[in-house]
Amino acid sequence: MQVLVTGANRGIGAALLEAFASRGDAVQGTARDGQRGLIALDVTDPASVRAAAAARGTAPLDLLVCNAGVYVDRGEDLDHGFPPAAWAETFAVNVTGVFLTAQAFLPALRAARGRIAIVSSAMGSDARAPGGSYIYRASKAAALNVGRNLAADLKGAGIAVGIYHPGWVRSDMGGAQATIDAATSAAGLLARFDALGPDTSGVFEDWQGKAIPF
């Protein structure tokens, strides 16, 4: 299987890259700086996204994993926090970046009748609103909306789209107190990606396959 994982330089992305490679998939990863053998791809830069897609070409791509993401507003104060620059940065990566990446690789995905997996978060659920982390929550809700609409628009092309919560993962983003390690999350996510198809396109579920309310 031909796979591309964005944001593969650390955390869940790196664990996914390793998991795909371990089972024999032809997987490539991207990172903003393109170091350590990864493809240079800055999801906030349209020219960078287009260049990465053009360099790969239109050879069939079975699975695109949109994993690159940021969480910059943890612990912000409601009265004085959540600056506009943080909103702009987060949405550029977590929302616009997802769309631009999916758009750029559509020719390769169409050639394979492939799949798009968006690594999102249960914090994007409108049904779960405990407060705090306004920027991150809003961005993940928007990413969910992008994924659901991509699923509708790409149905005719045979491209399935899924949106996934990786769990609370011990990583730079999740922190040391998180409940699972990146390898455990990656193993669960691979099973979810394998199960994604026309009948489940638009799904929003966690790494264990549990449905998350929109």
Contacts in CASP RR format, 6 or more apart in sequence:
PFRMAT RR
TARGET T0000
AUTHOR 0000-0000-0000
METHOD contacts of the structure
MODEL  1
MQVLVTGANRGIGAALLEAFASRGDAVQGTARDGQRGLIALDVTDPASVR
AAAAARGTAPLDLLVCNAGVYVDRGEDLDHGFPPAAWAETFAVNVTGVFL
TAQAFLPALRAARGRIAIVSSAMGSDARAPGGSYIYRASKAAALNVGRNL
AADLKGAGIAVGIYHPGWVRSDMGGAQATIDAATSAAGLLARFDALGPDT
SGVFEDWQGKAIPF
1 20 0 8 1.000
1 25 0 8 1.000
1 26 0 8 1.000
1 62 0 8 1.000
1 63 0 8 1.000
2 25 0 8 1.000
2 26 0 8 1.000
2 27 0 8 1.000
2 59 0 8 1.000
2 60 0 8 1.000
2 61 0 8 1.000
2 62 0 8 1.000
2 63 0 8 1.000
2 112 0 8 1.000
3 20 0 8 1.000
3 25 0 8 1.000
3 26 0 8 1.000
3 27 0 8 1.000
3 28 0 8 1.000
3 61 0 8 1.000
3 62 0 8 1.000
3 63 0 8 1.000
3 64 0 8 1.000
3 65 0 8 1.000
4 27 0 8 1.000
4 28 0 8 1.000
4 29 0 8 1.000
4 30 0 8 1.000
4 39 0 8 1.000
4 56 0 8 1.000
4 61 0 8 1.000
4 63 0 8 1.000
4 64 0 8 1.000
4 65 0 8 1.000
4 105 0 8 1.000
5 13 0 8 1.000
5 16 0 8 1.000
5 17 0 8 1.000
5 20 0 8 1.000
5 27 0 8 1.000
5 28 0 8 1.000
5 29 0 8 1.000
5 30 0 8 1.000
5 65 0 8 1.000
5 67 0 8 1.000
6 29 0 8 1.000
6 30 0 8 1.000
6 41 0 8 1.000
6 43 0 8 1.000
6 64 0 8 1.000
6 65 0 8 1.000
6 66 0 8 1.000
6 67 0 8 1.000
6 68 0 8 1.000
6 101 0 8 1.000
7 13 0 8 1.000
7 29 0 8 1.000
7 30 0 8 1.000
7 31 0 8 1.000
7 32 0 8 1.000
7 67 0 8 1.000
7 68 0 8 1.000
7 69 0 8 1.000
8 14 0 8 1.000
8 16 0 8 1.000
8 17 0 8 1.000
8 29 0 8 1.000
8 30 0 8 1.000
8 31 0 8 1.000
8 38 0 8 1.000
8 67 0 8 1.000
9 31 0 8 1.000
9 32 0 8 1.000
9 33 0 8 1.000
9 34 0 8 1.000
9 35 0 8 1.000
9 36 0 8 1.000
9 38 0 8 1.000
10 171 0 8 1.000
10 172 0 8 1.000
11 169 0 8 1.000
11 171 0 8 1.000
11 172 0 8 1.000
11 173 0 8 1.000
11 182 0 8 1.000
12 67 0 8 1.000
12 119 0 8 1.000
12 166 0 8 1.000
12 169 0 8 1.000
12 171 0 8 1.000
12 182 0 8 1.000
12 185 0 8 1.000
12 186 0 8 1.000
12 189 0 8 1.000
13 65 0 8 1.000
13 67 0 8 1.000
13 119 0 8 1.000
13 182 0 8 1.000
13 186 0 8 1.000
14 182 0 8 1.000
15 182 0 8 1.000
15 183 0 8 1.000
15 185 0 8 1.000
15 186 0 8 1.000
16 65 0 8 1.000
16 67 0 8 1.000
16 186 0 8 1.000
16 189 0 8 1.000
16 190 0 8 1.000
17 27 0 8 1.000
17 29 0 8 1.000
18 183 0 8 1.000
18 186 0 8 1.000
19 183 0 8 1.000
19 186 0 8 1.000
19 187 0 8 1.000
19 190 0 8 1.000
20 27 0 8 1.000
20 190 0 8 1.000
21 27 0 8 1.000
23 190 0 8 1.000
28 38 0 8 1.000
28 39 0 8 1.000
28 56 0 8 1.000
29 38 0 8 1.000
29 39 0 8 1.000
30 38 0 8 1.000
30 39 0 8 1.000
30 40 0 8 1.000
30 41 0 8 1.000
30 52 0 8 1.000
30 68 0 8 1.000
31 38 0 8 1.000
31 39 0 8 1.000
31 40 0 8 1.000
31 41 0 8 1.000
32 40 0 8 1.000
32 41 0 8 1.000
32 42 0 8 1.000
32 43 0 8 1.000
32 68 0 8 1.000
33 40 0 8 1.000
34 40 0 8 1.000
34 41 0 8 1.000
39 52 0 8 1.000
39 55 0 8 1.000
39 56 0 8 1.000
40 48 0 8 1.000
40 52 0 8 1.000
41 48 0 8 1.000
41 49 0 8 1.000
41 52 0 8 1.000
41 101 0 8 1.000
42 48 0 8 1.000
42 49 0 8 1.000
43 49 0 8 1.000
43 68 0 8 1.000
43 69 0 8 1.000
43 92 0 8 1.000
43 93 0 8 1.000
43 96 0 8 1.000
43 97 0 8 1.000
43 98 0 8 1.000
43 100 0 8 1.000
43 101 0 8 1.000
44 89 0 8 1.000
44 92 0 8 1.000
44 93 0 8 1.000
44 96 0 8 1.000
44 97 0 8 1.000
46 100 0 8 1.000
49 97 0 8 1.000
49 100 0 8 1.000
49 101 0 8 1.000
49 104 0 8 1.000
50 104 0 8 1.000
52 104 0 8 1.000
53 104 0 8 1.000
53 105 0 8 1.000
53 107 0 8 1.000
53 108 0 8 1.000
56 105 0 8 1.000
56 108 0 8 1.000
57 107 0 8 1.000
57 108 0 8 1.000
58 107 0 8 1.000
58 108 0 8 1.000
58 111 0 8 1.000
59 108 0 8 1.000
59 111 0 8 1.000
60 108 0 8 1.000
60 111 0 8 1.000
60 112 0 8 1.000
60 114 0 8 1.000
61 105 0 8 1.000
61 108 0 8 1.000
61 109 0 8 1.000
61 111 0 8 1.000
61 112 0 8 1.000
61 114 0 8 1.000
62 112 0 8 1.000
62 114 0 8 1.000
62 115 0 8 1.000
63 114 0 8 1.000
63 115 0 8 1.000
63 116 0 8 1.000
63 117 0 8 1.000
63 193 0 8 1.000
64 101 0 8 1.000
64 102 0 8 1.000
64 105 0 8 1.000
64 109 0 8 1.000
64 114 0 8 1.000
64 115 0 8 1.000
64 116 0 8 1.000
64 117 0 8 1.000
65 117 0 8 1.000
65 119 0 8 1.000
65 193 0 8 1.000
66 97 0 8 1.000
66 98 0 8 1.000
66 101 0 8 1.000
66 102 0 8 1.000
66 116 0 8 1.000
66 117 0 8 1.000
66 118 0 8 1.000
66 119 0 8 1.000
67 119 0 8 1.000
68 93 0 8 1.000
68 97 0 8 1.000
68 101 0 8 1.000
69 93 0 8 1.000
69 94 0 8 1.000
69 173 0 8 1.000
70 89 0 8 1.000
70 90 0 8 1.000
70 93 0 8 1.000
70 94 0 8 1.000
70 173 0 8 1.000
71 90 0 8 1.000
71 133 0 8 1.000
71 136 0 8 1.000
71 173 0 8 1.000
71 174 0 8 1.000
72 86 0 8 1.000
72 89 0 8 1.000
72 90 0 8 1.000
72 135 0 8 1.000
72 136 0 8 1.000
73 81 0 8 1.000
73 82 0 8 1.000
73 86 0 8 1.000
73 90 0 8 1.000
73 133 0 8 1.000
73 134 0 8 1.000
73 135 0 8 1.000
73 136 0 8 1.000
74 133 0 8 1.000
74 136 0 8 1.000
75 132 0 8 1.000
75 133 0 8 1.000
76 82 0 8 1.000
76 86 0 8 1.000
76 132 0 8 1.000
76 133 0 8 1.000
76 134 0 8 1.000
76 135 0 8 1.000
78 132 0 8 1.000
78 134 0 8 1.000
82 134 0 8 1.000
82 135 0 8 1.000
86 135 0 8 1.000
87 135 0 8 1.000
87 138 0 8 1.000
90 135 0 8 1.000
90 136 0 8 1.000
90 139 0 8 1.000
91 138 0 8 1.000
91 139 0 8 1.000
91 142 0 8 1.000
93 139 0 8 1.000
94 136 0 8 1.000
94 139 0 8 1.000
94 140 0 8 1.000
94 142 0 8 1.000
94 143 0 8 1.000
95 139 0 8 1.000
95 142 0 8 1.000
95 143 0 8 1.000
95 146 0 8 1.000
98 118 0 8 1.000
98 143 0 8 1.000
98 146 0 8 1.000
98 147 0 8 1.000
99 146 0 8 1.000
99 150 0 8 1.000
102 109 0 8 1.000
102 116 0 8 1.000
102 150 0 8 1.000
106 159 0 8 1.000
109 115 0 8 1.000
109 116 0 8 1.000
109 157 0 8 1.000
109 159 0 8 1.000
110 157 0 8 1.000
110 159 0 8 1.000
113 157 0 8 1.000
113 158 0 8 1.000
113 159 0 8 1.000
114 158 0 8 1.000
114 159 0 8 1.000
114 160 0 8 1.000
115 159 0 8 1.000
115 160 0 8 1.000
115 161 0 8 1.000
115 162 0 8 1.000
115 193 0 8 1.000
115 196 0 8 1.000
115 197 0 8 1.000
116 147 0 8 1.000
116 150 0 8 1.000
116 154 0 8 1.000
116 159 0 8 1.000
116 160 0 8 1.000
116 161 0 8 1.000
116 162 0 8 1.000
117 161 0 8 1.000
117 162 0 8 1.000
117 164 0 8 1.000
117 189 0 8 1.000
117 192 0 8 1.000
117 193 0 8 1.000
117 196 0 8 1.000
118 143 0 8 1.000
118 144 0 8 1.000
118 146 0 8 1.000
118 147 0 8 1.000
118 161 0 8 1.000
118 162 0 8 1.000
118 163 0 8 1.000
118 164 0 8 1.000
119 164 0 8 1.000
119 166 0 8 1.000
119 189 0 8 1.000
120 140 0 8 1.000
120 143 0 8 1.000
120 144 0 8 1.000
120 163 0 8 1.000
120 164 0 8 1.000
120 165 0 8 1.000
120 204 0 8 1.000
121 136 0 8 1.000
121 140 0 8 1.000
121 165 0 8 1.000
121 166 0 8 1.000
122 128 0 8 1.000
122 165 0 8 1.000
122 167 0 8 1.000
122 206 0 8 1.000
122 212 0 8 1.000
123 133 0 8 1.000
123 136 0 8 1.000
123 137 0 8 1.000
123 140 0 8 1.000
124 137 0 8 1.000
124 138 0 8 1.000
124 140 0 8 1.000
124 141 0 8 1.000
124 143 0 8 1.000
124 144 0 8 1.000
125 141 0 8 1.000
125 144 0 8 1.000
125 204 0 8 1.000
125 212 0 8 1.000
125 213 0 8 1.000
125 214 0 8 1.000
126 141 0 8 1.000
126 214 0 8 1.000
127 213 0 8 1.000
127 214 0 8 1.000
128 213 0 8 1.000
129 137 0 8 1.000
131 137 0 8 1.000
143 163 0 8 1.000
144 163 0 8 1.000
144 204 0 8 1.000
144 214 0 8 1.000
147 161 0 8 1.000
147 162 0 8 1.000
147 163 0 8 1.000
147 202 0 8 1.000
148 161 0 8 1.000
148 163 0 8 1.000
148 202 0 8 1.000
148 204 0 8 1.000
150 161 0 8 1.000
151 160 0 8 1.000
151 161 0 8 1.000
151 162 0 8 1.000
151 201 0 8 1.000
151 202 0 8 1.000
154 160 0 8 1.000
154 161 0 8 1.000
154 201 0 8 1.000
155 198 0 8 1.000
155 201 0 8 1.000
158 198 0 8 1.000
160 196 0 8 1.000
160 197 0 8 1.000
160 198 0 8 1.000
160 200 0 8 1.000
160 201 0 8 1.000
160 202 0 8 1.000
161 196 0 8 1.000
161 201 0 8 1.000
161 202 0 8 1.000
162 196 0 8 1.000
162 200 0 8 1.000
162 201 0 8 1.000
162 202 0 8 1.000
162 203 0 8 1.000
162 204 0 8 1.000
163 202 0 8 1.000
163 203 0 8 1.000
163 204 0 8 1.000
163 205 0 8 1.000
164 189 0 8 1.000
164 192 0 8 1.000
164 193 0 8 1.000
164 204 0 8 1.000
164 205 0 8 1.000
164 206 0 8 1.000
164 207 0 8 1.000
165 204 0 8 1.000
165 205 0 8 1.000
165 206 0 8 1.000
165 207 0 8 1.000
165 212 0 8 1.000
166 185 0 8 1.000
166 189 0 8 1.000
166 206 0 8 1.000
166 207 0 8 1.000
167 178 0 8 1.000
167 179 0 8 1.000
167 180 0 8 1.000
167 185 0 8 1.000
167 206 0 8 1.000
167 207 0 8 1.000
168 174 0 8 1.000
168 178 0 8 1.000
168 179 0 8 1.000
168 180 0 8 1.000
169 178 0 8 1.000
169 180 0 8 1.000
169 181 0 8 1.000
169 182 0 8 1.000
169 185 0 8 1.000
170 176 0 8 1.000
170 177 0 8 1.000
170 178 0 8 1.000
170 179 0 8 1.000
170 180 0 8 1.000
170 181 0 8 1.000
170 182 0 8 1.000
171 178 0 8 1.000
171 182 0 8 1.000
185 207 0 8 1.000
188 207 0 8 1.000
188 208 0 8 1.000
188 209 0 8 1.000
189 207 0 8 1.000
191 209 0 8 1.000
192 205 0 8 1.000
192 207 0 8 1.000
192 209 0 8 1.000
196 203 0 8 1.000
203 211 0 8 1.000
204 211 0 8 1.000
204 212 0 8 1.000
204 214 0 8 1.000
205 211 0 8 1.000
205 212 0 8 1.000
206 212 0 8 1.000
END
